[in-house]
Amino acid sequence: MKRIYACLVITALLLAVAFYSSFRVQVFAAQISEDLDCAAEAIRDDNYTAARRSLSAGSELCDRMREGMNHLLRTDDFTELEACLRAADGYLEQNAPEEAFGELRRAQVQVETLDWLARRLL
C-alpha cells in the first residue's frame, strides 16, 4: 500500500511541476509579447530609444527566464528569442528599422510557439 501512495505522490509532484512550468511560460509569453508590441509601436513612431528600451527589457526577461527555469524547461528557445531581440536592437542602433521589424516578427513567432506549447499541456 505504501508503494501505491508513493507512486501517487510522485505523480502529483510531476503534474504540479508541469503545470507550474506551463504557467510560468504563459506569463513569460504575455510579458514578452507586451514588450514586442511596445517596440513595434515605437519603431513605427520613429522612437528608436523607446524601442531599444523595450527590446532590452525583453532580452533581460529572456535571460532571467533561461537562468531561473533551466532545471525545468528547455532553454534553447529562450536563448534563440533573446538573440532575436538583441539582433533587432543592433539593427535599430544602425538605423535599419526594416531589418529590426523582421527580427521582431521572428521573435513574435517564437513567442507564439512557446505560448502554444505551454497551453498544449492544459
Order of alpha helices (4+ residues) and beta strands (2+ residues): alpha-alpha-alpha-alpha
